[in-house]
Structure formats: C-alpha cells, structure tokens
Amino acid sequence: MTALRSQTKGDPRIKIAVLDGLIDLDIVCFQSANITRLDPY
C-alpha cells in the first residue's frame, strides 16, 4: 500500500475495504454506504 500511495494523489474521502465474506447491510455504518459486491468467479 505504501508504494501505491506514493504513485497517486488520491482523495482522502474515498475509502476502500476488502472484506472476506458477506456483510450485514442492516448495520448502521453500512446503510448509507455505496457497496459493490464482486463475485470471485
């Protein structure tokens, strides 16, 4: 990640998370989130 950060100006408002498994979208912190699920296959 350090090498990647040195190559981009980025936008500190953008957050990316990699989650291993399904998440409960009913949890408050995820309710207004823009979440995209990618199928591995």
N, C-alpha and C positions, 0 to 999 in steps of 0.2 A: 504494500500500500504506500509506503514512503516513496518509492521510486515513481509510482503512478501520480502521486500528489505533486511531485516536482515537475511533471510534464503538463499539467493543466492549471488553468486559472481557477476553474471550478466556481461553484456558487454554494456558499455555506448553508443556504436554505434547503438544499437538496440533500436528502438522506436516503441511503440505500442499505437494505438489510437482506441477508441471505438466511432464510430460516429452513431448517431441516425438519420438514413435516408440516402438517396442516395447522393453521392458527384459528382461534376462536374469534371470528369477526364481530361478535357481540360484546367483546371487551371494549370499554370506553375509549381507550387510546387508539383503537383501530377503526372506530365508527366513522370518522371523517377522513380517514387516510385513503390515498389513491394507491390501492394494492393491485398488483397484477400477478397472477399465478402462471408459472411456466411449467408445462409438463416436461419431464426429463426425457421422454421417448417420443 
